Amino acid sequence: MKRYKVTLSDEERGYLEKLVSTGRRLAQMLIRARILLKADEAHEGRWTDQEIVEALDVSLRTVERTRQALGEEGLEAALSRQKRCRPGNVKFDGQKEAELITLACSQAPDGRERWTLQLLADKMVQLKVFDSISREAVRQVLKKNELKPWLKDQWCIPPQANAEFVCAMEDVLEVYQRLQDPKRPLVCMDETSKQQIQQTREVVPATCGQAERHDYEYQRNGVSELFMVVAPLEGWRHVEVKDHRGRLEWAQCLPAVSDVYFPQAEKIVVVMDNLNTQGAASFYEAFAPEEARRLTNRFEFHHTPKHGSWLNRAETELSVLQRQCLNRRIGDQLTLMKEVASWERQRNTTATTVDGRFTTGDARIK
């Protein structure tokens, strides 16, 4: 608010001094007049805002609003008490309510990323729907209709009626509908990244009536890649933390799945995203041909369609990991490994399964 400087002319100052000396106006107007006189930049005895607050027994916000009113609307507006447009002052009929909803769902004006309540209120006046309307009146109408024009959903939008998409989707859904078989366990794989962020200042712990406080400043300390392997029907999962996300890193996650976690399986069924790093060819880059062939024969791969990674149940488990464990500042990779391992043990102890209910029949209806 400091940009609204008070600079009074001799005529304006004389008018205000006379107004204050007579004392024949409303108390609110006299207080505003005194604020302007004491805040006058052109006067040698100018007071600071804090001095005005203490001397006149007003709030700092009152001083700021008076400055702003003078700068934007002039002396008379700064002295007079502005009338607020309350929600009860306007009445919405069906047509006016429909116009507001249509406006809220339309493209935001040039130079703006989205509609705000104030922009909607100003536009309704500009369109001559109302002579004046408050942002609170707009908010109540949108709330009644459960509209939030400032929200946007980010979503993977698949191609319409694409045969390749439908083929891969139905293949994955068919795999999910198979009965649980210890000889052919189902495993889902997905990956994500976590930026390590170190605190540069000491965290102030929570106390009675005060939440824990973190400073905005931080120091970046590299990025780790997390590979999630989850058996949704067994309620088991494992997370590998690595430096990079490539063919070698992906391939190095699979031997343990084959020989440590599911050694008795005849064939391990794997559902994973449609990425060029995830496939049997990566075994041949990471291992000798004999070992690569052995691993290839141990797994049966099924890929989700492009723009259909939401079909991967490991993505659901990664979402849980993010909410329960990763949604905070973690300073280094060693700490990240320890925290993820603790989360993994707790999650496996409860044997929490992933219950997917989207079927081929549902997909065909959609």
C-alpha positions in Angstrom: 0.0 0.0 0.0 3.0 2.3 0.3 2.7 3.0 -3.4 -0.4 5.1 -2.6 1.5 8.2 -1.4 -0.5 11.1 0.1 0.5 14.4 -1.5 -2.0 17.2 -0.7 -2.2 20.5 -2.5 -2.4 23.7 -0.5 -6.1 23.9 -1.3 -6.8 20.3 -0.2 -4.8 20.7 3.0 -6.6 23.9 3.9 -10.0 22.2 3.3 -9.0 19.3 5.6 -7.7 21.5 8.3 -10.9 23.6 8.3 -12.9 20.3 8.4 -11.1 19.0 11.4 -11.2 22.3 13.3 -14.9 22.7 13.0 -15.7 19.1 14.0 -19.1 19.3 12.4 -18.9 16.1 10.3 -19.2 12.4 11.0 -16.5 11.0 13.3 -15.5 8.6 10.5 -14.9 11.4 8.1 -12.9 13.4 10.7 -10.7 10.5 11.4 -10.0 10.0 7.7 -9.2 13.7 7.4 -6.7 13.5 10.2 -5.1 10.4 8.6 -4.6 12.3 5.3 -3.2 15.4 7.1 -0.7 13.3 9.1 0.3 11.2 6.1 0.9 14.1 3.7 4.3 13.7 2.1 4.5 17.4 1.3 4.3 18.4 4.9 7.4 18.5 7.1 5.7 17.0 10.1 4.6 13.9 8.3 3.9 10.8 10.5 4.6 7.2 9.8 1.7 4.8 9.5 2.5 3.3 12.8 2.5 6.7 14.5 -0.9 7.5 13.0 -2.3 4.1 14.2 -1.1 4.8 17.8 -2.2 8.4 17.9 -5.7 8.1 16.3 -6.4 4.6 17.7 -7.3 3.2 14.3 -6.1 0.0 12.5 -3.3 -0.1 10.0 -5.7 -1.4 7.4 -7.8 1.8 7.9 -4.8 3.9 7.1 -3.9 1.8 4.0 -7.5 2.0 2.7 -7.6 5.7 3.1 -4.3 6.1 1.2 -5.7 3.8 -1.6 -9.0 5.6 -1.8 -7.3 9.0 -2.2 -4.9 7.7 -4.9 -7.6 5.9 -6.9 -10.8 7.9 -6.5 -9.8 11.3 -5.1 -10.3 13.3 -1.9 -14.1 13.0 -1.5 -14.0 9.2 -1.9 -11.2 9.0 0.7 -13.3 11.0 3.2 -16.7 9.4 2.7 -17.6 6.0 4.0 -18.0 3.6 1.1 -21.2 1.6 0.9 -20.6 -2.1 0.5 -22.6 -4.0 -2.1 -24.0 -6.9 -0.1 -25.3 -10.2 -1.5 -28.8 -9.3 -0.5 -28.8 -6.2 -2.8 -29.1 -8.3 -5.9 -31.6 -10.9 -6.9 -30.8 -13.7 -9.4 -33.6 -15.1 -11.5 -33.1 -18.2 -13.6 -31.9 -16.3 -16.7 -29.3 -14.2 -14.7 -28.1 -17.3 -12.9 -27.7 -19.1 -16.2 -25.7 -16.2 -17.6 -23.3 -16.2 -14.7 -22.8 -20.0 -14.9 -22.2 -19.7 -18.7 -19.7 -16.9 -18.1 -17.9 -18.9 -15.4 -17.5 -21.9 -17.7 -16.2 -19.8 -20.6 -12.6 -18.9 -21.6 -11.0 -16.5 -19.2 -10.3 -12.9 -20.5 -7.1 -12.1 -22.3 -4.1 -11.8 -20.0 -5.7 -14.0 -17.3 -5.2 -17.7 -16.6 -8.6 -18.1 -15.0 -11.8 -16.4 -13.9 -11.8 -15.0 -10.4 -14.9 -14.0 -8.4 -14.1 -10.3 -8.8 -13.6 -10.7 -12.6 -16.9 -12.4 -12.9 -18.6 -9.7 -10.9 -17.0 -6.9 -13.0 -18.0 -8.7 -16.2 -21.6 -9.1 -15.1 -21.8 -5.3 -14.6 -20.0 -4.7 -17.9 -22.6 -6.9 -19.7 -25.3 -4.8 -17.9 -26.8 -7.8 -16.2 -26.6 -5.9 -12.9 -25.8 -2.3 -12.1 -23.5 -3.5 -9.3 -22.8 -6.9 -7.8 -20.4 -8.1 -5.1 -18.0 -11.0 -5.4 -19.7 -12.6 -2.4 -23.0 -12.7 -4.4 -21.2 -14.4 -7.2 -19.6 -16.9 -4.8 -22.9 -17.9 -3.3 -24.5 -18.6 -6.7 -21.5 -20.7 -7.8 -21.4 -22.5 -4.5 -25.1 -23.4 -4.8 -24.4 -24.8 -8.3 -21.2 -26.5 -7.1 -19.1 -24.6 -9.6 -15.4 -23.7 -9.0 -14.2 -22.0 -12.2 -10.6 -21.7 -10.9 -10.2 -25.5 -10.8 -8.9 -27.6 -13.6 -8.5 -31.4 -13.8 -5.3 -32.8 -15.3 -6.1 -36.1 -17.0 -4.7 -38.5 -19.4 -7.0 -38.2 -22.4 -6.8 -41.3 -24.7 -7.4 -41.1 -28.4 -11.1 -41.7 -29.4 -12.0 -45.2 -30.6 -8.3 -46.0 -31.2 -7.8 -49.8 -31.9 -4.3 -49.9 -30.5 -5.5 -48.3 -27.3 -8.5 -50.6 -26.9 -6.4 -53.7 -27.7 -3.8 -53.0 -25.0 -6.5 -51.9 -22.5 -8.5 -55.1 -22.9 -5.3 -57.2 -22.7 -4.4 -55.6 -19.3 -8.0 -55.9 -18.0 -8.1 -59.6 -19.0 -4.9 -60.1 -16.9 -6.5 -58.5 -13.9 -9.6 -60.8 -14.1 -7.5 -63.9 -13.8 -7.8 -65.9 -10.6 -5.0 -65.7 -8.1 -2.4 -68.4 -8.9 0.8 -68.9 -6.8 2.4 -70.4 -9.9 1.7 -67.4 -12.0 1.7 -64.4 -9.6 0.6 -61.0 -10.9 3.1 -58.1 -10.5 2.7 -54.5 -11.5 5.7 -52.1 -12.0 5.9 -48.3 -12.2 8.4 -45.6 -11.5 8.6 -42.0 -10.2 11.2 -39.5 -9.1 11.8 -37.6 -5.9 13.9 -34.5 -5.6 16.0 -34.4 -2.5 15.7 -31.1 -0.6 17.8 -30.1 2.4 16.6 -27.6 5.0 18.9 -24.6 5.1 17.4 -23.3 8.4 16.3 -25.0 11.5 12.7 -26.1 11.6 10.7 -24.5 14.4 8.8 -27.4 16.1 5.1 -27.3 16.8 3.9 -25.9 20.1 0.5 -25.3 21.7 -1.4 -23.1 19.4 1.4 -22.9 16.8 2.0 -25.2 13.8 5.4 -26.5 12.9 7.2 -23.9 10.7 9.6 -24.4 7.8 11.5 -21.7 6.0 10.8 -21.2 2.3 14.5 -21.4 1.5 15.9 -24.8 0.7 18.8 -26.5 -1.1 18.5 -29.0 -3.9 20.5 -32.1 -3.4 19.9 -34.3 -6.5 17.1 -36.5 -7.7 16.5 -40.2 -7.0 14.4 -42.6 -9.1 12.0 -44.9 -7.4 10.9 -48.2 -9.0 7.8 -49.7 -7.5 7.1 -53.4 -7.7 3.7 -54.4 -6.3 1.8 -57.7 -6.2 -1.8 -56.3 -5.9 -3.4 -59.6 -5.0 -0.9 -60.7 -2.4 -0.7 -57.3 -0.6 3.1 -57.1 -1.1 5.3 -54.3 -2.5 8.9 -53.4 -2.9 10.6 -50.1 -3.8 14.1 -49.7 -5.3 15.8 -46.3 -5.1 18.3 -45.6 -7.8 20.3 -42.7 -9.3 18.9 -43.0 -12.8 15.9 -44.3 -14.8 17.0 -46.3 -17.8 17.2 -49.7 -19.3 19.9 -50.9 -16.9 18.2 -49.7 -13.8 14.9 -51.2 -14.8 16.4 -54.6 -15.7 18.3 -54.7 -12.4 15.0 -54.7 -10.5 13.8 -57.9 -12.0 16.2 -60.6 -10.9 15.2 -60.2 -7.2 11.5 -60.4 -8.2 12.3 -63.7 -10.0 14.8 -65.4 -7.6 14.1 -63.8 -4.2 10.5 -62.8 -3.9 8.8 -65.4 -6.2 11.3 -68.2 -6.7 8.6 -70.9 -6.8 6.7 -69.3 -9.6 6.6 -71.0 -13.0 5.9 -67.6 -14.8 5.6 -64.1 -13.3 3.0 -62.0 -15.0 4.1 -58.3 -15.2 1.9 -55.3 -16.0 3.9 -52.1 -16.8 3.8 -48.9 -18.7 4.4 -48.6 -22.4 8.0 -47.3 -22.2 10.9 -48.2 -24.5 13.1 -48.9 -21.4 10.8 -51.5 -20.1 10.9 -54.8 -22.0 12.9 -58.0 -22.5 15.5 -56.2 -24.7 16.7 -54.3 -21.6 17.9 -57.7 -20.1 20.3 -58.1 -23.0 21.9 -54.6 -22.2 22.2 -55.4 -18.5 23.2 -59.1 -18.4 25.0 -61.8 -20.4 22.9 -63.5 -23.1 22.4 -66.6 -21.0 21.1 -64.7 -18.0 19.0 -62.4 -20.2 17.4 -65.4 -21.9 16.7 -67.0 -18.5 15.0 -63.8 -17.2 13.0 -63.4 -20.4 11.6 -66.9 -19.9 10.7 -66.1 -16.3 8.4 -63.2 -17.1 5.2 -62.6 -19.1 5.0 -58.9 -20.0 1.8 -56.9 -20.6 2.0 -53.2 -21.4 -0.7 -50.6 -20.7 -1.8 -48.5 -23.7 -0.2 -45.2 -24.4 -2.0 -42.5 -22.4 -3.5 -45.3 -20.3 -1.0 -45.6 -17.5 -3.8 -45.2 -15.0 -4.6 -48.9 -15.7 -1.3 -49.8 -14.0 -2.1 -50.7 -10.4 1.4 -49.8 -9.3 0.5 -46.2 -10.1 -2.1 -46.4 -7.4 0.5 -47.7 -4.9 2.9 -44.9 -5.9 0.1 -42.4 -5.1 -0.2 -43.9 -1.6 3.6 -43.7 -1.2 3.6 -40.1 -2.2 0.9 -39.1 0.2 2.1 -41.2 3.2 5.8 -40.9 2.9 7.3 -38.6 0.2 5.1 -35.5 0.6 7.8 -33.6 2.6 11.4 -32.5 2.4 13.9 -35.3 2.4 17.5 -34.2 2.3 19.5 -37.0 0.8 19.3 -40.4 -0.9 20.3 -42.4 2.2 17.5 -40.9 4.3 15.1 -41.4 1.4 16.0 -45.1 1.3 15.5 -45.5 5.0 12.1 -43.7 5.0 10.8 -45.7 2.0 12.0 -49.0 3.5 10.1 -48.2 6.8 7.0 -47.3 4.8 7.4 -50.6 2.8 7.7 -52.7 6.0 4.6 -51.2 7.5 2.6 -51.5 4.4 3.6 -55.2 3.9 2.8 -56.0 7.5 -0.8 -55.1 7.0 -0.8 -56.8 3.6 -2.8 -54.1 2.0 -4.1 -55.1 -1.4 -5.0 -53.0 -4.5 -8.7 -53.6 -5.3 -9.3 -52.6 -8.9 -12.9 -52.8 -10.1 -12.7 -51.5 -13.7 -13.6 -54.4 -16.0 -13.7 -55.0 -19.7 -17.4 -54.7 -19.6 -17.2 -51.3 -18.0 -14.6 -50.2 -20.6 -16.8 -51.2 -23.5 -19.7 -49.2 -22.1 -17.5 -46.2 -21.8 
